[in-house]
Amino acid sequence: MAVLDRDTVAAHPVATDVRAEGAKALAVAVDVSDQASVNAAFDTARKELGSVGILVTTEGVSGFTPLDDTTPDEWNHYIAVNLTSLG
């Protein structure tokens, strides 16, 4: 199992728990709004674990900035992660 997160600090405990149950697991950092990051994460998972048979994604972000104060870059980030993630 590959446990992907934008930062591996959060993914490591899950991967550790999976390994404790006897399965192979690794933690991999990924930014689902960036195609190169997604490709690198999949390459790492395939190299370490073999082919990807199932993909479960729960990525999502929300903003705390009032809508009329949200910058175009912030808005584009929300759309990229929540709507068009590349996983």
PDB file of N, CA, C and O in Angstrom, chain B, residues numbered from 101:
ATOM      1  N   MET B 101       0.848  -1.169   0.000  1.00  0.00           N
ATOM      2  CA  MET B 101       0.000   0.000   0.000  1.00  0.00           C
ATOM      3  C   MET B 101       0.891   1.228   0.000  1.00  0.00           C
ATOM      4  O   MET B 101       1.836   1.332   0.783  1.00  0.00           O
ATOM      5  N   ALA B 102       0.578   2.146  -0.881  1.00  0.00           N
ATOM      6  CA  ALA B 102       1.256   3.434  -0.888  1.00  0.00           C
ATOM      7  C   ALA B 102       0.332   4.439  -0.205  1.00  0.00           C
ATOM      8  O   ALA B 102      -0.819   4.602  -0.611  1.00  0.00           O
ATOM      9  N   VAL B 103       0.823   5.097   0.809  1.00  0.00           N
ATOM     10  CA  VAL B 103       0.062   6.120   1.519  1.00  0.00           C
ATOM     11  C   VAL B 103       0.602   7.456   1.047  1.00  0.00           C
ATOM     12  O   VAL B 103       1.722   7.841   1.385  1.00  0.00           O
ATOM     13  N   LEU B 104      -0.200   8.157   0.265  1.00  0.00           N
ATOM     14  CA  LEU B 104       0.228   9.420  -0.323  1.00  0.00           C
ATOM     15  C   LEU B 104      -0.388  10.588   0.424  1.00  0.00           C
ATOM     16  O   LEU B 104      -1.571  10.574   0.764  1.00  0.00           O
ATOM     17  N   ASP B 105       0.425  11.592   0.671  1.00  0.00           N
ATOM     18  CA  ASP B 105      -0.033  12.805   1.349  1.00  0.00           C
ATOM     19  C   ASP B 105       0.834  13.939   0.845  1.00  0.00           C
ATOM     20  O   ASP B 105       1.921  13.708   0.314  1.00  0.00           O
ATOM     21  N   ARG B 106       0.362  15.158   1.008  1.00  0.00           N
ATOM     22  CA  ARG B 106       1.188  16.278   0.564  1.00  0.00           C
ATOM     23  C   ARG B 106       2.461  16.385   1.382  1.00  0.00           C
ATOM     24  O   ARG B 106       3.420  17.041   0.975  1.00  0.00           O
ATOM     25  N   ASP B 107       2.463  15.744   2.528  1.00  0.00           N
ATOM     26  CA  ASP B 107       3.673  15.728   3.364  1.00  0.00           C
ATOM     27  C   ASP B 107       3.753  14.364   4.041  1.00  0.00           C
ATOM     28  O   ASP B 107       2.782  13.900   4.639  1.00  0.00           O
ATOM     29  N   THR B 108       4.897  13.739   3.945  1.00  0.00           N
ATOM     30  CA  THR B 108       5.022  12.362   4.425  1.00  0.00           C
ATOM     31  C   THR B 108       4.942  12.235   5.937  1.00  0.00           C
ATOM     32  O   THR B 108       4.770  11.126   6.443  1.00  0.00           O
ATOM     33  N   VAL B 109       5.062  13.327   6.670  1.00  0.00           N
ATOM     34  CA  VAL B 109       4.941  13.255   8.132  1.00  0.00           C
ATOM     35  C   VAL B 109       3.570  12.685   8.513  1.00  0.00           C
ATOM     36  O   VAL B 109       3.465  11.884   9.442  1.00  0.00           O
ATOM     37  N   ALA B 110       2.529  13.097   7.799  1.00  0.00           N
ATOM     38  CA  ALA B 110       1.182  12.592   8.080  1.00  0.00           C
ATOM     39  C   ALA B 110       0.996  11.170   7.564  1.00  0.00           C
ATOM     40  O   ALA B 110       0.215  10.408   8.134  1.00  0.00           O
ATOM     41  N   ALA B 111       1.694  10.803   6.505  1.00  0.00           N
ATOM     42  CA  ALA B 111       1.522   9.482   5.894  1.00  0.00           C
ATOM     43  C   ALA B 111       2.293   8.383   6.626  1.00  0.00           C
ATOM     44  O   ALA B 111       1.875   7.226   6.616  1.00  0.00           O
ATOM     45  N   HIS B 112       3.400   8.729   7.252  1.00  0.00           N
ATOM     46  CA  HIS B 112       4.233   7.708   7.910  1.00  0.00           C
ATOM     47  C   HIS B 112       3.493   6.878   8.966  1.00  0.00           C
ATOM     48  O   HIS B 112       3.649   5.657   8.963  1.00  0.00           O
ATOM     49  N   PRO B 113       2.704   7.462   9.860  1.00  0.00           N
ATOM     50  CA  PRO B 113       2.026   6.624  10.866  1.00  0.00           C
ATOM     51  C   PRO B 113       1.073   5.605  10.240  1.00  0.00           C
ATOM     52  O   PRO B 113       0.962   4.481  10.729  1.00  0.00           O
ATOM     53  N   VAL B 114       0.395   5.987   9.178  1.00  0.00           N
ATOM     54  CA  VAL B 114      -0.517   5.053   8.515  1.00  0.00           C
ATOM     55  C   VAL B 114       0.276   3.917   7.880  1.00  0.00           C
ATOM     56  O   VAL B 114      -0.087   2.749   8.023  1.00  0.00           O
ATOM     57  N   ALA B 115       1.348   4.250   7.186  1.00  0.00           N
ATOM     58  CA  ALA B 115       2.185   3.220   6.575  1.00  0.00           C
ATOM     59  C   ALA B 115       2.777   2.298   7.645  1.00  0.00           C
ATOM     60  O   ALA B 115       2.868   1.088   7.438  1.00  0.00           O
ATOM     61  N   THR B 116       3.172   2.855   8.762  1.00  0.00           N
ATOM     62  CA  THR B 116       3.710   2.059   9.867  1.00  0.00           C
ATOM     63  C   THR B 116       2.660   1.086  10.394  1.00  0.00           C
ATOM     64  O   THR B 116       2.965  -0.081  10.643  1.00  0.00           O
ATOM     65  N   ASP B 117       1.428   1.558  10.565  1.00  0.00           N
ATOM     66  CA  ASP B 117       0.344   0.679  11.033  1.00  0.00           C
ATOM     67  C   ASP B 117       0.070  -0.448  10.045  1.00  0.00           C
ATOM     68  O   ASP B 117      -0.164  -1.586  10.453  1.00  0.00           O
ATOM     69  N   VAL B 118       0.098  -0.145   8.759  1.00  0.00           N
ATOM     70  CA  VAL B 118      -0.141  -1.164   7.738  1.00  0.00           C
ATOM     71  C   VAL B 118       0.974  -2.213   7.782  1.00  0.00           C
ATOM     72  O   VAL B 118       0.705  -3.412   7.713  1.00  0.00           O
ATOM     73  N   ARG B 119       2.208  -1.764   7.894  1.00  0.00           N
ATOM     74  CA  ARG B 119       3.339  -2.711   7.993  1.00  0.00           C
ATOM     75  C   ARG B 119       3.230  -3.569   9.251  1.00  0.00           C
ATOM     76  O   ARG B 119       3.598  -4.743   9.233  1.00  0.00           O
ATOM     77  N   ALA B 120       2.732  -2.997  10.329  1.00  0.00           N
ATOM     78  CA  ALA B 120       2.576  -3.746  11.579  1.00  0.00           C
ATOM     79  C   ALA B 120       1.577  -4.893  11.412  1.00  0.00           C
ATOM     80  O   ALA B 120       1.634  -5.882  12.144  1.00  0.00           O
ATOM     81  N   GLU B 121       0.670  -4.760  10.453  1.00  0.00           N
ATOM     82  CA  GLU B 121      -0.309  -5.817  10.162  1.00  0.00           C
ATOM     83  C   GLU B 121       0.238  -6.829   9.159  1.00  0.00           C
ATOM     84  O   GLU B 121      -0.456  -7.773   8.783  1.00  0.00           O
ATOM     85  N   GLY B 122       1.487  -6.629   8.725  1.00  0.00           N
ATOM     86  CA  GLY B 122       2.136  -7.601   7.853  1.00  0.00           C
ATOM     87  C   GLY B 122       2.113  -7.288   6.370  1.00  0.00           C
ATOM     88  O   GLY B 122       2.580  -8.096   5.568  1.00  0.00           O
ATOM     89  N   ALA B 123       1.588  -6.147   5.988  1.00  0.00           N
ATOM     90  CA  ALA B 123       1.540  -5.788   4.571  1.00  0.00           C
ATOM     91  C   ALA B 123       2.683  -4.827   4.232  1.00  0.00           C
ATOM     92  O   ALA B 123       3.231  -4.159   5.109  1.00  0.00           O
ATOM     93  N   LYS B 124       3.031  -4.773   2.943  1.00  0.00           N
ATOM     94  CA  LYS B 124       4.026  -3.806   2.486  1.00  0.00           C
ATOM     95  C   LYS B 124       3.367  -2.438   2.392  1.00  0.00           C
ATOM     96  O   LYS B 124       2.234  -2.324   1.924  1.00  0.00           O
ATOM     97  N   ALA B 125       4.068  -1.402   2.833  1.00  0.00           N
ATOM     98  CA  ALA B 125       3.527  -0.042   2.767  1.00  0.00           C
ATOM     99  C   ALA B 125       4.663   0.963   2.766  1.00  0.00           C
ATOM    100  O   ALA B 125       5.719   0.730   3.353  1.00  0.00           O
ATOM    101  N   LEU B 126       4.431   2.076   2.103  1.00  0.00           N
ATOM    102  CA  LEU B 126       5.384   3.170   2.144  1.00  0.00           C
ATOM    103  C   LEU B 126       4.641   4.489   2.104  1.00  0.00           C
ATOM    104  O   LEU B 126       3.517   4.570   1.609  1.00  0.00           O
ATOM    105  N   ALA B 127       5.277   5.515   2.627  1.00  0.00           N
ATOM    106  CA  ALA B 127       4.728   6.868   2.636  1.00  0.00           C
ATOM    107  C   ALA B 127       5.378   7.656   1.505  1.00  0.00           C
ATOM    108  O   ALA B 127       6.598   7.631   1.339  1.00  0.00           O
ATOM    109  N   VAL B 128       4.556   8.353   0.731  1.00  0.00           N
ATOM    110  CA  VAL B 128       5.045   9.102  -0.421  1.00  0.00           C
ATOM    111  C   VAL B 128       4.411  10.487  -0.417  1.00  0.00           C
ATOM    112  O   VAL B 128       3.202  10.619  -0.231  1.00  0.00           O
ATOM    113  N   ALA B 129       5.220  11.511  -0.622  1.00  0.00           N
ATOM    114  CA  ALA B 129       4.695  12.874  -0.716  1.00  0.00           C
ATOM    115  C   ALA B 129       4.173  13.120  -2.128  1.00  0.00           C
ATOM    116  O   ALA B 129       4.778  12.681  -3.106  1.00  0.00           O
ATOM    117  N   VAL B 130       3.033  13.834  -2.228  1.00  0.00           N
ATOM    118  CA  VAL B 130       2.457  14.164  -3.540  1.00  0.00           C
ATOM    119  C   VAL B 130       1.632  15.443  -3.442  1.00  0.00           C
ATOM    120  O   VAL B 130       0.970  15.695  -2.435  1.00  0.00           O
ATOM    121  N   ASP B 131       1.680  16.231  -4.484  1.00  0.00           N
ATOM    122  CA  ASP B 131       0.800  17.397  -4.641  1.00  0.00           C
ATOM    123  C   ASP B 131      -0.130  17.045  -5.791  1.00  0.00           C
ATOM    124  O   ASP B 131       0.282  17.058  -6.951  1.00  0.00           O
ATOM    125  N   VAL B 132      -1.391  16.727  -5.474  1.00  0.00           N
ATOM    126  CA  VAL B 132      -2.314  16.252  -6.497  1.00  0.00           C
ATOM    127  C   VAL B 132      -2.693  17.317  -7.520  1.00  0.00           C
ATOM    128  O   VAL B 132      -3.341  17.002  -8.519  1.00  0.00           O
ATOM    129  N   SER B 133      -2.307  18.556  -7.296  1.00  0.00           N
ATOM    130  CA  SER B 133      -2.586  19.600  -8.273  1.00  0.00           C
ATOM    131  C   SER B 133      -1.442  19.771  -9.263  1.00  0.00           C
ATOM    132  O   SER B 133      -1.511  20.628 -10.145  1.00  0.00           O
ATOM    133  N   ASP B 134      -0.381  18.958  -9.127  1.00  0.00           N
ATOM    134  CA  ASP B 134       0.804  19.073  -9.970  1.00  0.00           C
ATOM    135  C   ASP B 134       1.083  17.733 -10.654  1.00  0.00           C
ATOM    136  O   ASP B 134       1.409  16.751  -9.987  1.00  0.00           O
ATOM    137  N   GLN B 135       0.957  17.691 -11.973  1.00  0.00           N
ATOM    138  CA  GLN B 135       1.109  16.444 -12.719  1.00  0.00           C
ATOM    139  C   GLN B 135       2.464  15.787 -12.498  1.00  0.00           C
ATOM    140  O   GLN B 135       2.534  14.565 -12.365  1.00  0.00           O
ATOM    141  N   ALA B 136       3.541  16.564 -12.454  1.00  0.00           N
ATOM    142  CA  ALA B 136       4.870  15.991 -12.243  1.00  0.00           C
ATOM    143  C   ALA B 136       4.962  15.310 -10.880  1.00  0.00           C
ATOM    144  O   ALA B 136       5.580  14.253 -10.758  1.00  0.00           O
ATOM    145  N   SER B 137       4.357  15.901  -9.862  1.00  0.00           N
ATOM    146  CA  SER B 137       4.358  15.308  -8.528  1.00  0.00           C
ATOM    147  C   SER B 137       3.571  14.009  -8.505  1.00  0.00           C
ATOM    148  O   SER B 137       4.002  13.035  -7.889  1.00  0.00           O
ATOM    149  N   VAL B 138       2.411  13.984  -9.176  1.00  0.00           N
ATOM    150  CA  VAL B 138       1.602  12.767  -9.255  1.00  0.00           C
ATOM    151  C   VAL B 138       2.372  11.667  -9.977  1.00  0.00           C
ATOM    152  O   VAL B 138       2.406  10.523  -9.522  1.00  0.00           O
ATOM    153  N   ASN B 139       2.989  12.018 -11.102  1.00  0.00           N
ATOM    154  CA  ASN B 139       3.780  11.030 -11.850  1.00  0.00           C
ATOM    155  C   ASN B 139       4.911  10.460 -11.004  1.00  0.00           C
ATOM    156  O   ASN B 139       5.152   9.253 -11.012  1.00  0.00           O
ATOM    157  N   ALA B 140       5.600  11.326 -10.277  1.00  0.00           N
ATOM    158  CA  ALA B 140       6.709  10.875  -9.427  1.00  0.00           C
ATOM    159  C   ALA B 140       6.210   9.952  -8.317  1.00  0.00           C
ATOM    160  O   ALA B 140       6.853   8.949  -8.009  1.00  0.00           O
ATOM    161  N   ALA B 141       5.072  10.284  -7.718  1.00  0.00           N
ATOM    162  CA  ALA B 141       4.519   9.445  -6.651  1.00  0.00           C
ATOM    163  C   ALA B 141       4.142   8.070  -7.181  1.00  0.00           C
ATOM    164  O   ALA B 141       4.432   7.058  -6.544  1.00  0.00           O
ATOM    165  N   PHE B 142       3.499   8.028  -8.343  1.00  0.00           N
ATOM    166  CA  PHE B 142       3.143   6.742  -8.936  1.00  0.00           C
ATOM    167  C   PHE B 142       4.383   5.945  -9.320  1.00  0.00           C
ATOM    168  O   PHE B 142       4.423   4.728  -9.136  1.00  0.00           O
ATOM    169  N   ASP B 143       5.393   6.624  -9.853  1.00  0.00           N
ATOM    170  CA  ASP B 143       6.640   5.934 -10.195  1.00  0.00           C
ATOM    171  C   ASP B 143       7.272   5.308  -8.957  1.00  0.00           C
ATOM    172  O   ASP B 143       7.741   4.171  -9.002  1.00  0.00           O
ATOM    173  N   THR B 144       7.283   6.051  -7.856  1.00  0.00           N
ATOM    174  CA  THR B 144       7.834   5.530  -6.606  1.00  0.00           C
ATOM    175  C   THR B 144       7.033   4.332  -6.117  1.00  0.00           C
ATOM    176  O   THR B 144       7.606   3.318  -5.720  1.00  0.00           O
ATOM    177  N   ALA B 145       5.706   4.447  -6.145  1.00  0.00           N
ATOM    178  CA  ALA B 145       4.854   3.341  -5.690  1.00  0.00           C
ATOM    179  C   ALA B 145       5.067   2.101  -6.549  1.00  0.00           C
ATOM    180  O   ALA B 145       5.189   0.995  -6.022  1.00  0.00           O
ATOM    181  N   ARG B 146       5.112   2.276  -7.864  1.00  0.00           N
ATOM    182  CA  ARG B 146       5.325   1.130  -8.762  1.00  0.00           C
ATOM    183  C   ARG B 146       6.687   0.491  -8.530  1.00  0.00           C
ATOM    184  O   ARG B 146       6.810  -0.734  -8.513  1.00  0.00           O
ATOM    185  N   LYS B 147       7.705   1.320  -8.354  1.00  0.00           N
ATOM    186  CA  LYS B 147       9.068   0.801  -8.144  1.00  0.00           C
ATOM    187  C   LYS B 147       9.139  -0.034  -6.867  1.00  0.00           C
ATOM    188  O   LYS B 147       9.748  -1.103  -6.851  1.00  0.00           O
ATOM    189  N   GLU B 148       8.519   0.455  -5.811  1.00  0.00           N
ATOM    190  CA  GLU B 148       8.599  -0.207  -4.513  1.00  0.00           C
ATOM    191  C   GLU B 148       7.591  -1.330  -4.323  1.00  0.00           C
ATOM    192  O   GLU B 148       7.874  -2.311  -3.636  1.00  0.00           O
ATOM    193  N   LEU B 149       6.401  -1.191  -4.935  1.00  0.00           N
ATOM    194  CA  LEU B 149       5.300  -2.116  -4.632  1.00  0.00           C
ATOM    195  C   LEU B 149       4.755  -2.880  -5.831  1.00  0.00           C
ATOM    196  O   LEU B 149       3.997  -3.833  -5.655  1.00  0.00           O
ATOM    197  N   GLY B 150       5.119  -2.489  -7.030  1.00  0.00           N
ATOM    198  CA  GLY B 150       4.548  -3.121  -8.213  1.00  0.00           C
ATOM    199  C   GLY B 150       3.437  -2.274  -8.799  1.00  0.00           C
ATOM    200  O   GLY B 150       3.347  -1.079  -8.517  1.00  0.00           O
ATOM    201  N   SER B 151       2.592  -2.886  -9.613  1.00  0.00           N
ATOM    202  CA  SER B 151       1.541  -2.123 -10.296  1.00  0.00           C
ATOM    203  C   SER B 151       0.495  -1.589  -9.316  1.00  0.00           C
ATOM    204  O   SER B 151       0.300  -2.127  -8.226  1.00  0.00           O
ATOM    205  N   VAL B 152      -0.166  -0.516  -9.742  1.00  0.00           N
ATOM    206  CA  VAL B 152      -1.233   0.082  -8.945  1.00  0.00           C
ATOM    207  C   VAL B 152      -2.542  -0.569  -9.363  1.00  0.00           C
ATOM    208  O   VAL B 152      -2.951  -0.448 -10.517  1.00  0.00           O
ATOM    209  N   GLY B 153      -3.206  -1.260  -8.434  1.00  0.00           N
ATOM    210  CA  GLY B 153      -4.447  -1.952  -8.739  1.00  0.00           C
ATOM    211  C   GLY B 153      -5.686  -1.201  -8.289  1.00  0.00           C
ATOM    212  O   GLY B 153      -6.741  -1.316  -8.912  1.00  0.00           O
ATOM    213  N   ILE B 154      -5.573  -0.443  -7.228  1.00  0.00           N
ATOM    214  CA  ILE B 154      -6.707   0.306  -6.680  1.00  0.00           C
ATOM    215  C   ILE B 154      -6.194   1.679  -6.260  1.00  0.00           C
ATOM    216  O   ILE B 154      -5.113   1.799  -5.684  1.00  0.00           O
ATOM    217  N   LEU B 155      -6.975   2.703  -6.552  1.00  0.00           N
ATOM    218  CA  LEU B 155      -6.639   4.058  -6.132  1.00  0.00           C
ATOM    219  C   LEU B 155      -7.807   4.619  -5.343  1.00  0.00           C
ATOM    220  O   LEU B 155      -8.931   4.675  -5.842  1.00  0.00           O
ATOM    221  N   VAL B 156      -7.545   5.034  -4.110  1.00  0.00           N
ATOM    222  CA  VAL B 156      -8.556   5.686  -3.282  1.00  0.00           C
ATOM    223  C   VAL B 156      -8.013   7.069  -2.964  1.00  0.00           C
ATOM    224  O   VAL B 156      -6.900   7.200  -2.455  1.00  0.00           O
ATOM    225  N   THR B 157      -8.786   8.090  -3.257  1.00  0.00           N
ATOM    226  CA  THR B 157      -8.325   9.442  -2.992  1.00  0.00           C
ATOM    227  C   THR B 157      -9.303  10.173  -2.078  1.00  0.00           C
ATOM    228  O   THR B 157     -10.518  10.097  -2.260  1.00  0.00           O
ATOM    229  N   THR B 158      -8.761  10.870  -1.109  1.00  0.00           N
ATOM    230  CA  THR B 158      -9.580  11.653  -0.185  1.00  0.00           C
ATOM    231  C   THR B 158      -9.026  13.059  -0.027  1.00  0.00           C
ATOM    232  O   THR B 158      -9.279  13.726   0.977  1.00  0.00           O
ATOM    233  N   GLU B 159      -8.287  13.497  -1.001  1.00  0.00           N
ATOM    234  CA  GLU B 159      -7.664  14.819  -0.959  1.00  0.00           C
ATOM    235  C   GLU B 159      -8.726  15.898  -1.041  1.00  0.00           C
ATOM    236  O   GLU B 159      -9.727  15.733  -1.738  1.00  0.00           O
ATOM    237  N   GLY B 160      -8.522  16.985  -0.345  1.00  0.00           N
ATOM    238  CA  GLY B 160      -9.416  18.128  -0.428  1.00  0.00           C
ATOM    239  C   GLY B 160      -8.896  19.276   0.407  1.00  0.00           C
ATOM    240  O   GLY B 160      -8.253  19.065   1.435  1.00  0.00           O
ATOM    241  N   VAL B 161      -9.170  20.474  -0.027  1.00  0.00           N
ATOM    242  CA  VAL B 161      -8.787  21.674   0.732  1.00  0.00           C
ATOM    243  C   VAL B 161      -9.961  22.645   0.721  1.00  0.00           C
ATOM    244  O   VAL B 161     -10.819  22.603  -0.160  1.00  0.00           O
ATOM    245  N   SER B 162      -9.976  23.497   1.697  1.00  0.00           N
ATOM    246  CA  SER B 162     -10.972  24.568   1.726  1.00  0.00           C
ATOM    247  C   SER B 162     -10.289  25.839   2.188  1.00  0.00           C
ATOM    248  O   SER B 162      -9.234  25.803   2.822  1.00  0.00           O
ATOM    249  N   GLY B 163     -10.888  26.927   1.870  1.00  0.00           N
ATOM    250  CA  GLY B 163     -10.303  28.207   2.239  1.00  0.00           C
ATOM    251  C   GLY B 163     -11.037  28.853   3.391  1.00  0.00           C
ATOM    252  O   GLY B 163     -12.221  28.605   3.619  1.00  0.00           O
ATOM    253  N   PHE B 164     -10.328  29.664   4.094  1.00  0.00           N
ATOM    254  CA  PHE B 164     -10.925  30.395   5.201  1.00  0.00           C
ATOM    255  C   PHE B 164     -11.001  31.879   4.880  1.00  0.00           C
ATOM    256  O   PHE B 164     -11.445  32.685   5.697  1.00  0.00           O
ATOM    257  N   THR B 165     -10.559  32.226   3.674  1.00  0.00           N
ATOM    258  CA  THR B 165     -10.612  33.607   3.228  1.00  0.00           C
ATOM    259  C   THR B 165     -12.013  33.890   2.683  1.00  0.00           C
ATOM    260  O   THR B 165     -12.541  33.077   1.924  1.00  0.00           O
ATOM    261  N   PRO B 166     -12.624  35.009   3.045  1.00  0.00           N
ATOM    262  CA  PRO B 166     -13.915  35.334   2.443  1.00  0.00           C
ATOM    263  C   PRO B 166     -13.802  35.331   0.914  1.00  0.00           C
ATOM    264  O   PRO B 166     -12.783  35.746   0.361  1.00  0.00           O
ATOM    265  N   LEU B 167     -14.836  34.869   0.250  1.00  0.00           N
ATOM    266  CA  LEU B 167     -14.795  34.701  -1.193  1.00  0.00           C
ATOM    267  C   LEU B 167     -14.326  35.960  -1.918  1.00  0.00           C
ATOM    268  O   LEU B 167     -13.527  35.878  -2.851  1.00  0.00           O
ATOM    269  N   ASP B 168     -14.814  37.116  -1.497  1.00  0.00           N
ATOM    270  CA  ASP B 168     -14.429  38.343  -2.198  1.00  0.00           C
ATOM    271  C   ASP B 168     -12.985  38.764  -1.920  1.00  0.00           C
ATOM    272  O   ASP B 168     -12.479  39.677  -2.573  1.00  0.00           O
ATOM    273  N   ASP B 169     -12.315  38.118  -0.968  1.00  0.00           N
ATOM    274  CA  ASP B 169     -10.899  38.393  -0.695  1.00  0.00           C
ATOM    275  C   ASP B 169      -9.984  37.285  -1.220  1.00  0.00           C
ATOM    276  O   ASP B 169      -8.763  37.388  -1.103  1.00  0.00           O
ATOM    277  N   THR B 170     -10.557  36.237  -1.793  1.00  0.00           N
ATOM    278  CA  THR B 170      -9.764  35.118  -2.290  1.00  0.00           C
ATOM    279  C   THR B 170      -9.048  35.536  -3.571  1.00  0.00           C
ATOM    280  O   THR B 170      -9.664  36.071  -4.493  1.00  0.00           O
ATOM    281  N   THR B 171      -7.753  35.288  -3.618  1.00  0.00           N
ATOM    282  CA  THR B 171      -6.978  35.652  -4.807  1.00  0.00           C
ATOM    283  C   THR B 171      -7.193  34.614  -5.908  1.00  0.00           C
ATOM    284  O   THR B 171      -7.595  33.487  -5.622  1.00  0.00           O
ATOM    285  N   PRO B 172      -6.934  34.977  -7.143  1.00  0.00           N
ATOM    286  CA  PRO B 172      -7.041  34.000  -8.228  1.00  0.00           C
ATOM    287  C   PRO B 172      -6.145  32.774  -8.015  1.00  0.00           C
ATOM    288  O   PRO B 172      -6.547  31.657  -8.342  1.00  0.00           O
ATOM    289  N   ASP B 173      -4.951  32.964  -7.479  1.00  0.00           N
ATOM    290  CA  ASP B 173      -4.068  31.823  -7.222  1.00  0.00           C
ATOM    291  C   ASP B 173      -4.663  30.877  -6.172  1.00  0.00           C
ATOM    292  O   ASP B 173      -4.590  29.658  -6.324  1.00  0.00           O
ATOM    293  N   GLU B 174      -5.252  31.442  -5.104  1.00  0.00           N
ATOM    294  CA  GLU B 174      -5.906  30.597  -4.097  1.00  0.00           C
ATOM    295  C   GLU B 174      -7.072  29.831  -4.718  1.00  0.00           C
ATOM    296  O   GLU B 174      -7.223  28.629  -4.499  1.00  0.00           O
ATOM    297  N   TRP B 175      -7.888  30.535  -5.489  1.00  0.00           N
ATOM    298  CA  TRP B 175      -9.049  29.907  -6.108  1.00  0.00           C
ATOM    299  C   TRP B 175      -8.606  28.780  -7.047  1.00  0.00           C
ATOM    300  O   TRP B 175      -9.185  27.694  -7.032  1.00  0.00           O
ATOM    301  N   ASN B 176      -7.599  29.037  -7.847  1.00  0.00           N
ATOM    302  CA  ASN B 176      -7.089  28.016  -8.767  1.00  0.00           C
ATOM    303  C   ASN B 176      -6.556  26.804  -8.013  1.00  0.00           C
ATOM    304  O   ASN B 176      -6.700  25.674  -8.480  1.00  0.00           O
ATOM    305  N   HIS B 177      -5.941  27.026  -6.850  1.00  0.00           N
ATOM    306  CA  HIS B 177      -5.453  25.909  -6.034  1.00  0.00           C
ATOM    307  C   HIS B 177      -6.630  25.069  -5.528  1.00  0.00           C
ATOM    308  O   HIS B 177      -6.573  23.840  -5.582  1.00  0.00           O
ATOM    309  N   TYR B 178      -7.678  25.703  -5.046  1.00  0.00           N
ATOM    310  CA  TYR B 178      -8.857  24.961  -4.575  1.00  0.00           C
ATOM    311  C   TYR B 178      -9.450  24.119  -5.702  1.00  0.00           C
ATOM    312  O   TYR B 178      -9.785  22.951  -5.503  1.00  0.00           O
ATOM    313  N   ILE B 179      -9.578  24.711  -6.877  1.00  0.00           N
ATOM    314  CA  ILE B 179     -10.124  23.997  -8.034  1.00  0.00           C
ATOM    315  C   ILE B 179      -9.218  22.834  -8.418  1.00  0.00           C
ATOM    316  O   ILE B 179      -9.704  21.737  -8.696  1.00  0.00           O
ATOM    317  N   ALA B 180      -7.909  23.063  -8.437  1.00  0.00           N
ATOM    318  CA  ALA B 180      -6.958  22.018  -8.845  1.00  0.00           C
ATOM    319  C   ALA B 180      -6.988  20.838  -7.902  1.00  0.00           C
ATOM    320  O   ALA B 180      -6.922  19.694  -8.353  1.00  0.00           O
ATOM    321  N   VAL B 181      -7.085  21.075  -6.616  1.00  0.00           N
ATOM    322  CA  VAL B 181      -7.077  19.979  -5.650  1.00  0.00           C
ATOM    323  C   VAL B 181      -8.445  19.323  -5.548  1.00  0.00           C
ATOM    324  O   VAL B 181      -8.535  18.096  -5.577  1.00  0.00           O
ATOM    325  N   ASN B 182      -9.502  20.098  -5.430  1.00  0.00           N
ATOM    326  CA  ASN B 182     -10.829  19.557  -5.162  1.00  0.00           C
ATOM    327  C   ASN B 182     -11.575  19.066  -6.397  1.00  0.00           C
ATOM    328  O   ASN B 182     -12.429  18.187  -6.287  1.00  0.00           O
ATOM    329  N   LEU B 183     -11.273  19.610  -7.556  1.00  0.00           N
ATOM    330  CA  LEU B 183     -12.059  19.263  -8.734  1.00  0.00           C
ATOM    331  C   LEU B 183     -11.248  18.514  -9.784  1.00  0.00           C
ATOM    332  O   LEU B 183     -11.715  17.512 -10.326  1.00  0.00           O
ATOM    333  N   THR B 184     -10.078  18.974 -10.066  1.00  0.00           N
ATOM    334  CA  THR B 184      -9.319  18.388 -11.176  1.00  0.00           C
ATOM    335  C   THR B 184      -8.049  17.678 -10.718  1.00  0.00           C
ATOM    336  O   THR B 184      -7.099  17.563 -11.492  1.00  0.00           O
ATOM    337  N   SER B 185      -8.012  17.198  -9.473  1.00  0.00           N
ATOM    338  CA  SER B 185      -6.797  16.514  -9.004  1.00  0.00           C
ATOM    339  C   SER B 185      -6.380  15.458 -10.004  1.00  0.00           C
ATOM    340  O   SER B 185      -7.205  14.820 -10.658  1.00  0.00           O
ATOM    341  N   LEU B 186      -5.112  15.300 -10.097  1.00  0.00           N
ATOM    342  CA  LEU B 186      -4.540  14.491 -11.165  1.00  0.00           C
ATOM    343  C   LEU B 186      -4.259  13.058 -10.750  1.00  0.00           C
ATOM    344  O   LEU B 186      -3.571  12.335 -11.471  1.00  0.00           O
ATOM    345  N   GLY B 187      -4.773  12.633  -9.610  1.00  0.00           N
ATOM    346  CA  GLY B 187      -4.532  11.260  -9.162  1.00  0.00           C
ATOM    347  C   GLY B 187      -5.319  10.319  -9.981  1.00  0.00           C
ATOM    348  O   GLY B 187      -5.256   9.109  -9.762  1.00  0.00           O
TER     349      GLY B 187
END
